[in-house]
Amino acid sequence: MLAGMIRNRFVLSLSVASSAVAWTVPTYGQSAASPVAERNEGGLEDIVVTARKRVERMQDVPASISALSAGDLAKRFDSDVRDFADSSPNVVIDDTQQGPGGVAAVYIRGIGVADVEKSVDPAVGVVFDDVYIGQSSGSLLKAIDIDRVEVLRGPQGTLFGRNATGGVINIARSRPTYDLTGKARVTYGKFDTWKAEAVASTGLTDNLAVKVSGAYEKSDGYFYNRFYNQPGQRSEFYAVSGALLFEPTTDLHIQVSYDHQKTKQDPPQLLAVNRPTDLFCAAYQQCSPSPGVPTSGDRYVSVSNGRLDKNATFKLDMAIAKATYDLGSDFQIDYILGWLKTNEAINQDFDAGPQTLYHTDRPARWRQTTNELRLTKGGNGPLTFVLGAYLWDSRYTINLKNYIGFAGAPLLTSAQDVTQTNKSWAFYGEADYKLVDGLTLTVGARYTHDKKTSLVNDKPIFIYGTLVEANPVAVIQPSLAGGQIVMTTPVKASWSKFTPRISLRYELNNDAMVYALWSRGYRGGGFNGRPSTIGAATIPYNPETLDNYEVGFKTEFAGGRVRLNGSAFLMKYKDMQQDLDVPAPGTSTGRENRTINASSADFKGVEFDLTAQVTRNLKVNGNLGYLDAKYKKFFGDIFSTGTPVDATFLKIRRAPKWTWSFGATYETEIGDNASAWITGDVHYIGPHEITFLNNPNLRNGGQYLVDASANVRFNKTTVSVFGQNLANEKGWTIGYDVQGVWSYAAPRPRRTYGVAVTQTF
């Protein structure tokens, strides 16, 4: 009923995000290293960003950027990175449900990656406090203590560098404050969800400040498991964080932070969506009752026999150190050290049925270290610039074990150990030069060198006479025969790339400017992370590049009460990396997943961002994105027949033609030291494919995501009633085809609602 009302009448529903893990503290005292948003007299906040690694107004940046300031975030209740998708056009963010702790599928302008393997570099960079997160697992960062969110659309190959062909989501937290400030919130919501979080900051001395925060969350989840007759997606999460700000002089600022997070959960519940011709339907009677309907008959009911004892864990430890020194004469030098380690374990049922047909055990470890040094020249002179050097070092190991019931009699296990390393370095620079009054030329470039290694070894295959993993009836030792992989030394490959950027910006007046730019993005090559044959394990795939041609405008009018920005773009993809499921005869599963450079593609579209302070009490915001994404050249064995075909008829995944959002906030005083506000948002995601082969059973129609909240604040206490996905849209967030065997999928979270109490001091 509600969804129909929205589709027919476009009624604005009240909006707030669904969980209270995301909220912001009041803006702390800031230095040049930490920008603030100031409010124009009677108008909108003047948003200041660091999208180009320098402090500047968003309206002065000649590029497509959407931003949420501290004031915006204070009115939202975002859970994690997914909830930021409605802030920008042509953005789709999903959780693929293929691992613990959240596995991000972040797509900007139809470009992204939805693979759980850490061998696959992201195509959209998630940058957290100036540190790039190099894996999809853990990129759905919990939105705790977020001070600013910037969505940079289009390739960011100059300043952010590696693996940012689609764009960057730049997230920054608040700095410690010398005054005693803080906030605490307790939330209870549907599915017996409890959340508690707090952050506090104070000065220890005149030049030393500290900030601490913590969060805890537990939930029964929105899935029911019919096989075990109990909730199927229980989870617990906790996080602690501490930060120190040391300012020994007025010119030197040093900040260090440490974060520890842990998630314990039931493995994400996948759903089988099997066609009559699939093996799992024909041989094991695991059939969908009708096209697009899972074998369970309900998108939120699982029939999985996978373990449900919160055996899936995700641990994250992260340390960040930043030093900023003001050299004088508008020169500043910054050094950023980032260290991230994750450790995860999960035993997951991928066949999603009551029989053990294909399960995996996937313990994995990741470690990354980054060093960045940059020199910035600011000021009002004709020349400003950023020069930098960047060093990346990462390593991951996965000890994969497959439990296969459809290829053995009746069970076999195969195991594989994979270790990959990546060392990368880069030099970059970008400069603005004012040619004449109002006309500015920007020139930038980055040179990147990547070196990767991969070591893969298959373990013995054990065949069991029953479904119990005990007393094998046969053992097959690994060898080069039969497709099994044995490597004594790692294979190596390296690539280098030069990625330039050039733009012109013309200021029509103080409140309007137009720009044109050309930029190039680059994503490194690599080695397959789950090969079944020695060729797939040792032959690397090559980098991909993306050229972006863009024109745009940025305006403010009506006395600073209305902000309207727009752009039009054409992006041309070369050597686009594609994942193909192909036959692998003689191996334990008979198939393998390979990444190949198979295609070129064109992406073109337009985007608009609007914010308006309609009255003193009413603020509205909206965005609109149009995208036309098509393969131009794609020749590959997409149907696993051994014969390559012209595949340009396929539609590109997660590239809806239309996306838009419209929201409003109405706030009023209701007495002394008391106020109330309601806020609402409708976010539309157009029909789109989520599987490589465009499986019609896993195709998403248009979705209207509606959020709402009502809030009352007395002094420093706020009571909020909120809801998310009030239209109860059930679109798929992941879909995967194992051709001729089975298909699996997962839906977006169900409608939820709750109440939150927030206390500030």
N, C-alpha and C positions, 0 to 999 in steps of 0.2 A: 504494500500500500504506500509506504513512505517513498520507496524508490520510484514508484509510478508518479507520485506527486512531483518529485524533483524533475523527472524527465519531461513531464508535460507542462509544468508551470515554472520550473527553475526557481522554486521557492528557496530563499536563503534560510538555512537552518543554523542554529547556534553552534559554535565550534570551539573545541579545545582538544588538545591531544589526549591520548588515552592513559598515559601513566605519569606518575609524578617523579620518576627518576630524573626528569628533565625540568630544570628550573634554574633561574639565574639569581645571583646575589645582586644587591645594589651596586652600581658602577663604582669601583674603587678609584682612589686617586691614581692618576696615570701619568706616565712620562711619555717621551716621544716614541718609546718602544711599544707603547700600549695605547692605541688610539681610542678616542671616545666619540660618541655621537652627541652633538649639541642640537638644541631645538632652535630653529629660526623663530623670530618673534611672531607669534600667532600662526605659525605654519608647521611644517614637517621637521622631523629630526634631520639634521645635516649629517648623513652617514659618512664616517671616515673608515677607509679600508686599507689593508696592506696587500692587496691583490698583486701588486708589482714589487713586493718586498720593500716598500717605502710607504710612509704615511701620507695619504692624500684623500681628498673627497671622492666618493664614488662617482659623482657627476663629472669629474675631471678625467676619468680613466677612459681612454679610447678602446674599449672592449666591452663585450657582453657580460655583465655582472649583475647578479641579484644578491641582496644582502639582508640579513636579519640582525638588527642592532640589539643592544642590551634591553632597550625599551620594548622592542618587538617581542623578544624572547620572554620577557617578564609576563606577557599576556598569554603565553602558550604553555602547554604541558607536554612537550615532546618527550618521547621515550628513548629514541636512538636516532641514528642518521636517517633512517627511512622517513621520519616525520618531516624532514626538511625538504622533501621532494616537492611539496605544494608551494614552496616559496619561489620557484623558478619554472619557466616554461621549458618544454622539451626535456624533462627529466623524469626518469623512472628508476625507482630504487626498491628492490625486493630482497627478502631473505630466502635463499635457495633451499633451506631446510636440509642441507646435505652434510651437516656437521654440527658440533656443539658450539655454543657461544655466539651463533649468528654468522652466516656466510653471505657476504654482501654481493649482490648483483646490481652495480651502479652503472646506469646508462645515461649519457648526456648526448642529445641530438642523435640518438640511435646507435651510439658507439659505447661499448662496454664489454664486460666479461661476466659470465655466470658459471664459472668452473670452480670447483672446490679445491682442485690441485694447486699446490703452492709453486709448482713448476710454471704455471701460467701467470705472467705478470698482469696486474690490473691495467685496464685501458683508461680508467678515470682515476686520478690520484686523490686519495683521502689524506689530507695533511692536518696533523693534530699538533697544535703548539709548535709550528714550524718543522715538524718531523713527518716525513712521508711514511705511510704504512704500506709495506711492500707485499701484503698478502690479502686475499679476500676474506679469510677467516679472521675474525676480530675487527674487521673494518666497519661493522655495524656498531660503532662506538656508542656506549650509553651516554646520553646527553646530561651529564652531571656538571653543574657549575660552568655552563657555557656562556661566554660573554659576547661572542660574535660569530656569525656564520656567513661565509661568502661562497657563492656558487659561480665559478668561472666557466663559461661555456666556450667550447672550441679548443683547439690544441694549445697547450701551454708549454711548448717545447723549448722556450728560452730560459725563463726564470725557474720554473718548477721542474723542467727537465724530463727525467726518465718516466716513461709510461704514463703520459698525460695527453694521449691523442684525442680523447673525448673532452677533457676538461679537468677541473680540480674542484673539490669541495674542501674549503679552507676553514678550519675550526680553531677558535682561540678561546682559552679560558681567562677568567679574571686574574689580575695580579694580587698578591697580598697587599693589605692596607695597614697603615700604622694606627688607624683608629679601630676600636673594637666594633666589628660588624659581623653579621651572620644571619643565617636563616635555617629553619628546620621545617620539615613537612612530613605529615603522616597521611597515607592514602589507603582507602579500602575500595576495591572494585569487584566487578563480576568475576566469576570463576575462582572465588575465594582468594583474591589477590591482595596481598598486603605489601605496602612499600613504606620505607622510612629512610629519610636522608637528611643530612645536615652539613653545613659548611660554616666555618668561623675563621676570622682573621684578626690579628692584632699586632701591635708593635712590641718587640722585646727590648729594643734600645732605640736611640734616635736614628740609627741607620740600619736596623735589622728588623724585618717583619716576617711573620709566619702565618701560613694558612693551612688548615686541616679540613678534610671532608671525609664523609663516609656514607655508604648507602647499603641497604638490605632490601631484598625483594623475594617473595615466595608466591607461587601460584600453582593451582591445579591445571591451568592451561585450558585451551578451548577445544581440545580433542577428547573424544571418548573412545576407549579401546574395547570393542565388543568381545574380542577373543579372551581377554582377561576380566572383562566386566568391571572396569574401573577407569578413572581419568587416565588419559594416555600421554599427557605432555606436562607433567609436573616439573617444576624447576625451582631452584634457589640460586640467588646471586648476591654476592657482597663485594664491596669495593672500599678501599681506604686509600687516601692520598694525602701527601704533605708537600708543602712548598715553602722555600725560604727566599726572601729578597734581601740582598745585602748591597748597600750603597755607601761604600767607604768615602767617596767624594761625590760632588755634584755631577761629575763627568762619567763616572763608572758605575754601572748597574750590573749586578750578578744575580741570577735567579736559578735555583735548582729545584727540581721536583721529582717525586717518586710515587708511582702508582702500583697498587697490587689489586688484582681482581680475580675472582674465582666464580665459575658457574658449575653447578651440579644439576643435571636434568635427565629426564627420560630422553632417549634418542628421538629426534623429530619424527613425527608420524607421516610417512609417505603413503600415497594411495596408488593402487594399480588401476590403470585404465587400459584394459586389454581388448583388442579386436578379435573377432572370431578366427582370423587367420594367424594370430600370434600363438606361439608354442605353449605359453602358460595357459591359454584358454583351451586350445585343442587337446592338450595332453593332460592338464591338471585341473580343468574345469574352473579356472580362475578367470571368469569372463565378465565383462561389463554388461549390466542388464540392458543398457541402451547406449548409443554413441554419446561420448562425453561424460557418462556417469561412472564413477569408480565401482570396483567390484563389491564394495561394501554397501552401495546404494545411496550413500550420503557423504558429502565432501568433508564432514567433520566427524565421521565415524570410521575408525580404523579396525581392520581385522588382522592386523599384524601379530605374529607370534614372537616378534623380537622382544628381548628382555626389557622390562619396565621397572628398574630398581635404581633409577637415577645414576646409572653406571656411566653416563656420558659426562665428561668433565672438560672444562676449558680454563686454563690458568694464564694470566697475563701479568707480566712485570715490565714496567717501563720507567726509565730514568732519562731526564732531560736537563741539560745545563746550558744556560745562555749567558753570554757576557756582551755588554754594549759599552763602547767607549766613545765619548764625544771628543773628536780631535780638534774641534774648533774650525772656524771658517766654513761652516756648513758640511763638514766631513764627519762621518761616523763609521766605526768599524764594529762588526758583529761576528760572534762565533757561536755556533750551535752544535752541541753534541747530543745525539740521540741514541738510545739503546733500548731495544725491545726484545723480549723473549716470551714465547708462548709454548705451552705444553698441553696437548689435548689427547683425549682417548674416547673412543666411541665404538660400540658394537651395534651396527645399524642394519635393519631389515629393508633391503632395497626392492625385493620382490613384492613387499607390502601385502602378503597374504598369510593364511594360517599354516602354510607348509614352509619348510626350510628349502627354498629353491635358490635364492641368492642373497646371502648375508655377507657383511664385511666387518672385520675388526681393523681399526685404522688409528693406532697410536702415532702421533706426529709431533715433531719438535721443530721450532723455528727460532732463529736468532738473527737480528740485524743490528748493525752499528753504522751510524752516519756521522760525518763531520762536514760542516759547512762554514766557510769563511767568506765574508763579503764586505766590501767597501762601498759606502753610499755617499753621494754628494747631493744635498738638498738645496734649499734656499730658493730665492726668486731670480737668480741669474738666468742668462739664456741657456746654460747647459746644466742639466742634472743627470745623474747616472747611477747605476748599480753594477759593480763588478764582483764576481764571486768564483769560488772553487768549491767543488763538491766531491766527496768520497763516500762510496757505498760498499758495504761488505755484508753478505748474508749467507746463511747456510740452513738447510732444512733436511730432515730425515723422516721417512715414513716407513713403518714396518707393516705392510699391508698383508692381511690374511683373508682369503675368500672361502666362504662356506657354500658349496655348490651342490644343489640337489637335483638339478635338471641335466647335468652332464655325467653323473656317476651312478653307481648302483649300490645303495641309494644316496650316498654322500661322499664327496671328496673335498679335500681342502688343499688350496694352493697358496703359497706365500711368496712375497717379493719384498726385498729391501731396496729402497731408493735413497741416495744421498746426492744432493745438488748444491753447488756453491755459485755465488755470483759476486764478482768484484767489478766495480764500475767507478770511473772518475770522469769529471767534467769541469770545463771552464766556461763561464758564461758572462754576458754583459748586455746591458740595455741602457740606452741614453736618449734623453729628450733634448732637442735643440729648438729654441724659438727662432724661426726664420725671420718673421716679421711679427708685428703686433697681431695676436690672435691666431697665428698659424704656427703649429709645432710639428716637427718631424721626429718620429721615434724609430730608432734602428737598434736591433738586438740580434744576438746569435749565441748559440751554445754548441760546443764540441763535446761529444760523449763517446767514451770507449767502454764497452762491456766485454767481460770475459766470464764464461760460464763453464762449469764442469758437471758431469753426471756419471754416477756409478750405480748400476742396476744389477742385482743378482736374484735369480729365482731360487727358491728353496724346494726341498722335496715335496712331491705331491703324494698325499696320503689318501687311500681309498678305504672307506669303511663299509661294512655290511649292513649297518643300521644308521639311523640318524643321530646316534650317540657318538661323540668324538672320542672313541676308546677302542683299543685293539684293532688296528688297521689290518685289512685283509691283503693289501698290496701297497708297495711304496715305489714311486718312480723318481729316481735321482735326477737332478738337473744336469743337462748336457747341452751341447750346441745343436743336437738333433731334436726334431720335433718341435722346434720353435722356442725352446726354453733358453733363458738368457743367463750366461755366466760371464762375468767381467772381472778381470784381476786388477785393472787400473782404470781410472775414470777417463772418459772421452772429454775433449776440450774444444771450444770454439770461441771466437771473438769477433766483434763487430765494432765499427766506428761510424759516427754520423754527425753531420753538420746541419743544424736546424736554425734557419734565420727567421727574422720577423721585421716587418717594416710597416709603419702606419703614418697617416697624416691626420691632424686634428685641427679643425678651424672653429674658433669661438665666435659665434654670431653676435653674442652679447654676454653679459654676466650670467644669464640664466639659460643659455642654449648653445649647443655645439653639435657639429657633425664630424664624422670620422670615416676613414677607409683604411683597411689593413689587409695584409697578407701574412700568414704565419704557417709554419710547418711543425707538425707533431711527429713523434718517433716512439715506437715501442720495440724493445729489443727482441732478438731471436732467442732460441732456447732449445731444450731437449724435452721430449715427451716424458710425462711424469708417471704414466701407467702403461708402459709398453708390454706387449705379449711376444714380440719377435725381436731378434737382435738388430734388425735394420731400423725399426722404430726407436730402439733404445740408443743407437749410436749416430744416426743421421739427424743433424739439427734442422730446424726450420729457421727461416730468415726473418729479419726485422720487417716491420710494416711502417709506412709513412703516410701522412695525411696533410694535404695542402688546403688551407682555409682562406677563402676570399670573402671579405665582409665589409659592408657599409652600415652605418648606424647613426642615430642621433640621441641626444640626451637633453631634456628640457625641464624647466620648472617655471610655473606661471601662477597667476591668481595670488600674487603676493607670497609665493612660497608654499601655498597650500596644496598645489597639485604638482606631481612629478610624473612625467611620461617619458619612457625610454623605449627605443625600438631598434631593430637590426634586421638585415637580410643577409643570407650567407649562402655560399656554395663551397662544399668540401669534397675534395677528390681523393679517394683512397687508392693506394697502390700496394700490392703484395699483401692484401688483407688476410690475416691469419684466421683459419677456419678449423674447427674441430669436426672430424669425420669418424663415424663408427664404421669400421671395415672388418671383413672376415680375416681371421687368423687361424687357418687350419692347423691342426696338430697341437694347439695350445689347450690349456685347461678349460677355458671358456669358449674357445673357437672364435673370439672376436677381440678387437682392441680399438682404442681410441687414439687417433693420430691428429696432430696439428700440422697443417700444410699451408703454404702460401698459394692460395688457389684463385684469388679473385681481386678485381678492382670494383669500385663502387662510387656512386655519386650521392651526396646528401645535400639537399638544398631546402631552404625554408625561411620563415620570418618569425620574429619574436617581439612581444610587447610586454612591458612592465608598467603598471599604473599604481600610484598611491595618492590618496586625496584626503585632506582634512576638511570634510564637508562642512561641519560646524565645530564649535568648541568641544562638543560631546561625541560627535560621530566621525569615525575614520574608516575609510574603505580602502581595499587593496585588491588587485587582480593582476593576472598575467594571461597571455595567450601565446601558444606556440603552434606553428604549422610546419610539418616535416614531410618531405618527399625523399625517401631513401630507396635506392635501387642498385642491384648488381649491374655492372656494365660488362664485365668479362669474368666468367666463372666456368671452368671446365674441370670436372672431377667425377670420381666414382661415388656419387652420392647415394646410390641405391645398393652398394656393396655387391655388384654383379661382376666386378672385374673389368667393366667397360666404362670409361669416362664418358660423361654426357654434358651437354650445354645446360648449366644449372641456373642461368640468369632469370628463369621464371620464378624462382623462389623469392619470397619476401624476407627482408632482413628482420631478425628478431628484435623485440622490444623497441620498435620504432613506430609508435602510433602516429597517424597522420595529424591528429589534433590532440592537444592537451590545453587545459585552462583551469584557472582557479579564480574564485571570487569570494571575498570575505569582508566582514565588517565588525567593528567594535564600537559599542555605545557605552559611554561611562558618564556617571552623574554623581554629584554629591548628595548624600541623603541625611546629612546632619553634621554636627561638629566632629571632626576627625573620623568621618565615616564616608564611604563611597560604595558604589555598586557598578558593575559592568557586565554586559553580556557580549560574547564574541562568537562568531560563526564563520564557517568556511565550507565551500563546496569545491572539490577538486575533481576534475574530469580527466580520465585517461581513455583515449579512443581505442577502438578495436586494434589488436596487434597479435602477432605470432610470438610464441615463447619457445617453440622447438625449431631446430635447424631445418627439418624437413616439412615444416608447416603442417604438422599433424592436426587435422580438423577437430579431433576429439580433445585437443589441448589448446584450443584457440580461445583467446580472450575477446569478449565483446566489450562495448563501451561500459565504463564503470564510473559511478558518481560516488565519491568518498566524502561523506558528510561528518563533520565534527562540530561539537557544540559545548558551551559552558555558560554557567551563571555564577557570578562571584560577588561576595559582599565582604568589605574590609572595615573592621572597627579598630581604630588606632593601628596597631601593628599585627593584628590577627586577621587572616583572610580565610573564609570558608567558601569552597568551590564545589559545584556539582558539574560533572563533565561527562561527555560521551564521545565515542569514536566509532567511525564506520556505522553511523546510525541508519543508513540505508541497507545495511547488512549485505554489501556486495561480496560475492564469493569467487572472484576471479582467481585464476591460477597465478602463483608466484614463481613456480618452477615446473618445467615439463621436460622429460627426456625420453627419447626413443632408443631402445635396443632392438634394431630392426628385425622383425620377424619373431622376436622372443617375447618382449613385453614392453610396456611404457609405464612410467611412474610420474607422479605429480604431487603438488601440495598447494592448498588454497591460502589466500590471505587471511589474517586474523579476523575472527567474527566480531559482530557488534558487541561493544562493551561500554560500561558506564560505572561511575563511582563517585565518591566524595573525598575531598582533600581539605586538610586544615594546615595552614601555613603560618608560621610565627617568625617575624623578623626582629632583629635587635641591633 
